[in-house]
């Protein structure tokens, strides 16, 4: 019985850690990734417009 209670307590601690730390960090990484992707698209567009101007 003591092992079951200990296992449930450890499970509760791990779920609390997952909810309070890991998920917010993952969402923060997703937001930063989307921001960087937008910046890369802008840079690609500017480089492409510059290369067509040079070719003419």
TAVEN-V169585 format. One record per residue. N is the residue number from 1. RES is the residue in one letter. SS is DSSP state (h for helix, s for strand, l for the rest). PHI is phi in degrees with one decimal (none if undefined). NEAR is the number of other C-alpha atoms within 12 Angstrom. Layout:
n:N res:RES ss:SS phi:PHI near:NEAR
n:N res:RES ss:SS phi:PHI near:NEAR
This chain:
n:1 res:X ss:l phi:none near:7
n:2 res:X ss:h phi:-64.7 near:8
n:3 res:X ss:h phi:-67.4 near:9
n:4 res:X ss:h phi:-65.9 near:10
n:5 res:X ss:h phi:-63.8 near:11
n:6 res:X ss:h phi:-62.8 near:12
n:7 res:X ss:h phi:-64.0 near:13
n:8 res:X ss:h phi:-64.5 near:14
n:9 res:X ss:h phi:-65.2 near:14
n:10 res:X ss:h phi:-65.0 near:14
n:11 res:X ss:h phi:-63.6 near:14
n:12 res:X ss:h phi:-62.5 near:14
n:13 res:X ss:h phi:-65.7 near:15
n:14 res:X ss:h phi:-67.2 near:15
n:15 res:X ss:h phi:-67.7 near:15
n:16 res:X ss:h phi:-62.9 near:14
n:17 res:X ss:h phi:-63.5 near:15
n:18 res:X ss:h phi:-60.8 near:15
n:19 res:X ss:h phi:-71.1 near:15
n:20 res:X ss:h phi:-89.0 near:14
n:21 res:X ss:h phi:-119.5 near:15
n:22 res:X ss:h phi:-71.6 near:15
n:23 res:X ss:h phi:-64.2 near:15
n:24 res:X ss:h phi:-60.0 near:14
n:25 res:X ss:h phi:-64.6 near:15
n:26 res:X ss:h phi:-65.5 near:15
n:27 res:X ss:h phi:-66.3 near:15
n:28 res:X ss:h phi:-63.6 near:14
n:29 res:X ss:h phi:-64.9 near:14
n:30 res:X ss:h phi:-65.1 near:14
n:31 res:X ss:h phi:-62.1 near:14
n:32 res:X ss:h phi:-64.8 near:14
n:33 res:X ss:h phi:-62.7 near:14
n:34 res:X ss:h phi:-67.6 near:14
n:35 res:X ss:h phi:-65.9 near:14
n:36 res:X ss:h phi:-65.4 near:14
n:37 res:X ss:h phi:-63.1 near:14
n:38 res:X ss:h phi:-64.1 near:14
n:39 res:X ss:h phi:-64.6 near:14
n:40 res:X ss:h phi:-64.8 near:14
n:41 res:X ss:h phi:-62.3 near:14
n:42 res:X ss:h phi:-64.0 near:14
n:43 res:X ss:h phi:-64.2 near:14
n:44 res:X ss:h phi:-60.4 near:14
n:45 res:X ss:h phi:-63.0 near:14
n:46 res:X ss:h phi:-66.1 near:14
n:47 res:X ss:h phi:-65.4 near:14
n:48 res:X ss:h phi:-63.8 near:14
n:49 res:X ss:h phi:-68.0 near:14
n:50 res:X ss:h phi:-69.2 near:13
n:51 res:X ss:h phi:-69.4 near:12
n:52 res:X ss:h phi:-72.0 near:11
n:53 res:X ss:h phi:-67.7 near:10
n:54 res:X ss:h phi:-71.0 near:9
n:55 res:X ss:h phi:-66.8 near:8
n:56 res:X ss:l phi:-80.1 near:7
